[in-house]
């Protein structure tokens, strides 16, 4: 007779408090409100940006736009994933323009500054001529909080964010019951529309 799997208690989702008021239509049309959502929410939360399986090897990267920012997710030598803003720290030029790729170094097309997959500056032309000294090995790409869970890559722009596990709360335990990291994505859909993000979310 086979042994029955243990039943785990999962904490229930916290009850949501509402004010009983209707959502104002301007929250879907106001540029000012959209900017407040960006500053007060999107830059403060953990955002699911990619699948780990799509970055199998060291140096593999994926770039995703998030609002006005572009974020690079890069597979590391130790098997982890780091996230950086897609910005060269020399003159602010984007490091990549494609959606995916694989590199030994990220080389900026503006002045050929080269950055390793772990974000460290590896090469700068005439590096010894800088008054502050050679910047190589001293400068790094601006890094974001990054974690992996359930096969997904999560990024947070808030430098003082809580851990991903704390942020997800009961979802962490709920999703942990499944082998989501072994699942494969066979199709993906991206849509760009001139409207507030909630319009798409509410419709689909």
DAHUNOR-V991833 format. One record per backbone hydrogen bond with DSSP energy under -0.5 kcal/mol. NH is the residue of the N-H (numbers start at 1). CO is the residue of the C=O. Records with the same first field share a line. If there is no record, write none. Layout:
NH = CO / CO
//
This chain:
8 = 6
11 = 9
27 = 24
28 = 25
29 = 26
30 = 26
34 = 30
35 = 31
36 = 32
37 = 33
38 = 34
39 = 35
40 = 36
41 = 37
42 = 37
43 = 38
44 = 41
45 = 41
47 = 45 / 155
49 = 47 / 153
50 = 153
52 = 151
54 = 51
55 = 52
59 = 75
60 = 57
61 = 101
62 = 73
63 = 99
64 = 71
66 = 69
69 = 66
71 = 64
72 = 84
73 = 62
74 = 82
75 = 60
76 = 80
79 = 76
82 = 74
83 = 144
84 = 72
85 = 142
86 = 70
87 = 85
88 = 93
92 = 88
101 = 61
103 = 59
106 = 115
107 = 105
108 = 106 / 113
112 = 108
114 = 123
115 = 106
116 = 120
117 = 104
119 = 116
121 = 139
122 = 114
123 = 114
125 = 111
127 = 124
129 = 126
130 = 127
133 = 130
137 = 121
138 = 135
139 = 135
141 = 119
143 = 141
144 = 83
145 = 156
147 = 154
149 = 152
152 = 149
153 = 50
154 = 147 / 152
155 = 47
156 = 145
159 = 157
161 = 158
167 = 163
168 = 164
169 = 165
171 = 168
172 = 169
173 = 169
174 = 170
175 = 171
176 = 172
177 = 173 / 174
178 = 175
180 = 178
182 = 179
183 = 180
186 = 184
193 = 191
195 = 193
196 = 28
199 = 196
200 = 196
201 = 197
202 = 198
203 = 199
204 = 200
//
